[in-house]
Amino acid sequence: MVAGLMLEVILESPGLPDDPRSRRRLLKSRLTASLVAHLAGRITLDRFRTLMHRLQHWFPLYYPLMPAAAKPPAEKQTCPPESAGVAAGSPGLVRLDLLKEWLEKAGGEILPRRPQRKIQPDRLQEFLRRAQGGWFRVLELAQHFDIDRKTAWEYVQKLQHAGLLLHNGGRSAAVRYRLADRFLKVRLTALESLLARTLSSLPRSQAERLAAWLAGTYGEPFWEEQWPEKLADRQEKIIASLIAAAVLEVVCRSEGQRMLRLHRQWLNE
């Protein structure tokens, strides 16, 4: 469907820009508009949002196959055929096998064993999986398990002491927790620390969000055009700094674009 719509958009778009990046952006914009026109009122809003999210991964795969991609002559394709950017449907940042094993063993000494218990290992695993290594408040845990805040806090303290959770160092309302790095596919804490030093001109919150975004690629390659829009104005400078700091590496170049990926030293393997 995406390939067919893309070809339709190209045939209806004479006089495309010569600049490869401008041409890609214009076609993606018109493809989005075409999807809205074809699907408005035919699918639910949630399904449409899911489709648009997947479009970000499909576009780099289909674009080089389209006629417009070869006009004007572009630099030689050097990327391996199987590289199409971060894959849709990736299993996520959490190492579920390690988390499940921990909850079945060490977690069994901490979590209640009553038959009607609300905090069960599989439900806690699902809560942490959905968090994807992100920070959460005690209140969110309490609401998820329908328990009072004091009880939730007591369990969080035990889980932190046992090494499952990390504390953000905040106080009072700023306190947050997340899954410890060894249960993630990326060394997120170290990555956050390096980005804060390397990108000192950025507000710390933006550096943390960028670290989370990079961690969410799980070491899979991605195209420059997939870079977070909120940092697009500093994209070239940030990418250059991260390559110099061995955070990112260039996989290949094609159509004036670089395919990048998180350096393997940041992965938990």
Secondary structure, 3 states (H helix, E strand, C coil): CHHHHHHHHHHCCCCCCCCHHHHHHHHHHHHHHHHHHHHCCCCCHHHHHHHHHHHHHHHHHHHHHCHHHHCCCCCCCCCCCCCCCCCCCCCCCECHHHHHHHHHCHHHHCCCCCCCCCCCHHHHHHHHHHHCCCCECHHHHHHHHCCCHHHHHHHHHHHHHCCCEEECCCCHHHCCEEECHHHECECHHHHHHHHHHHCCCCCHHHHHHHHHHHHCCCCCCEEHHHCCHHHHHHHHHHHHHHHHCCCEEEEEEECCEEEEEECHHHECC
